[in-house]
Amino acid sequence: MGQRTQAAAGCLTAAAGAGAGLAVWSFGLRGRLWRFEQGPDWSVLYAELPLLVLGGTAAALGLWAAVVRLRARRRVPPAP
């Protein structure tokens, strides 16, 4: 895999991880944001959203790095 292809795959993986974190965050958002007979809980926006987006990105890039490392290990010829 060339350097440009590898860099593009890393960027796409990071974007997919951020999207996955956003999708997980948006599940059940209305129930978390508006509690029964209470005002809105803004910590859902300023605490949970960045944590899940960054966590999704970090998890995806960690998985991508593990796959790249395993593929590179396979290509190394055995020692004589």
PyMOL commands that set and color helices and strands:
alter all, ss='L'
color gray80, all
select helices_A, chain A and resi 3-26+29-33+43-75
alter helices_A, ss='H'
color red, helices_A
deselect
rebuild
show_as cartoon
